[in-house]
Amino acid sequence: MGNEVTMGEALVVTLVSMAVVFVVLILISLTITFLKSFGAEKKETKKAAPVKQEKPVQKEAPVMATTEDQEDEEELIAVITAAIVNSLGVDIPEINITSIRRTPQATTVWREMGKQEQIMGRL
Amino acid sequence: MLMEIFADFWYSTGFALMEYGHAVMLLISFVLLYLAIAKGFEPLLLVPIAFGMMLANLPGANLMKEPVVEIIRDASTGELVSKTKEYGGLLYYLYQGVKLGIYPPLIFMGVGAMTDFGPLIANPKSVLLGAAAQFGIFATFIGAILLGFTGPEAASIGIIGGADGPTALYLTSQLAPHLLGPIAVAAYSYMALVPIIQPPIMKALTTKEERAVVMEQLRPVSKREKILFPIIVTVLVVLILPSASPLVGLLMIGNLFRETGLTDRLSKTAQNELINIVTIFLGVTVGATASAENFMNFQTVSIIVLGLVAFAIGTAVGVIFGKIMYKTSGGKVNPLIGSAGVSAVPMAARVSQKVGQEANPKNFLLMHAMGPNVAGVIGSAIAAGMLLMFFG
């Protein structure tokens, strides 16, 4: 098309272009829908086996007194769950966290800090 | 004698060569630098653009000077050969990456490496919203034709409505390079202003009830789907629309780097070092195209106004389409995610999230809005391909 464009030509350009944009994106959308059935990975057996997480948290009292504490607790559980999911490289539905217990500190805080600093220094 | 040396020196300085146009352009570049640094308007882009504009308008520096080439007959062979008589300015050479359409696709590769198409794969229908928002491009294109711009110019102005910097610059560099300065400034300024431009339009077109709709959580997307997606989209889009291949192709190769899980190093380079290097070159040289004669005219004012119109229409049509989907889905789709169809990743999606949360504090639309948002990137690349086909 030349430099000077009439109103009619501009409308044609608009209609054709929008039609193509829609058609191509709808095609992509259909392809994705197709992908869903074709591309979904077979669910691995991982799902069934509950991964027991023997990390943190010893509850001091069985019932939390205030709601604020409970919210804190939920947040902590969410964070721990996210960390586990991330380190195992699985999706959330695939694991089942049954309990979270705090293990007694094996090393001193100073030792722990020293280790961390060493690691950070090498990054 | 001494006076003569002084006079010669004076005439070689920029002060003596300064014209009214230079001074005004310098002032504009200072204002843009101020907006970028003090107000935080897209500083990563506006700082290089504004500085490039400043450099190019300091008279005497000649950073954008074209080389002088002469064709002579080689004495020994008798063949005609070209010989560079004077080399061009530094920015002239860096500008070739813009002129030849090299930088924007490289930036797109970085964008691809940063983009997670998961939300789009999880909800394929949201692709339609990414298409609807492209109406802004063409409405503005028609507006620009009515204002007397030529076809290629109008196409370059309309693409501002795609809210996608690299796409806008790519198309403009191919169709109307003389408008690069104003279009870059308009596109990036409006992208920075998305959180101000969009919410009033979104609120005007929706009811509180619609805005408060909480959407179902997206299904998890498998790695295999994420790997297949860029490959299939590339093959499909490039076969249908070869002119969109530089943008779509590089966007998707960047995305594949991200998703394979084996090409982390490539993905990191594409989304960090490479995109930053290219952004510096692109920003500085695009800014440098803004000379007084290209920038200080009525056209620039029209482009700034039309750009705003393009954004507004894109947002509005996206939201209206969102409303249609709200109706057809029986109230499951929140129409606010429609406005995210105007690319501007991820700013537009964040705006949907924010406006949605105002209506219903429990609403979490961000990931739902990312679907139309990334579809908008593909949509505007396709629109650019169409315009390139018509006017290239």
Interface residues (C-beta under 8 A of the other chain):
Chain A: M1 G2 N3 E4 V5 M7 E9 A10 L11 V13 T14 V16 S17 M18 V20 V21 F22 V24 L25 I26 L27 I28 S29 L30 T31 I32 T33 L35 K36 G39 A40 E41 D91 I92 P93
Chain B: L120 I121 P124 K125 V127 L128 G130 A131 Q134 F135 F138 A139 F141 I142 I145 L146 T150 G151 P152 A154 P220 S222 K223 R224 E225 L228 F229 I232 V233 L236 V237 I240 L241 A375 I378 G379 I382 A383 M386 L387 F390 F391
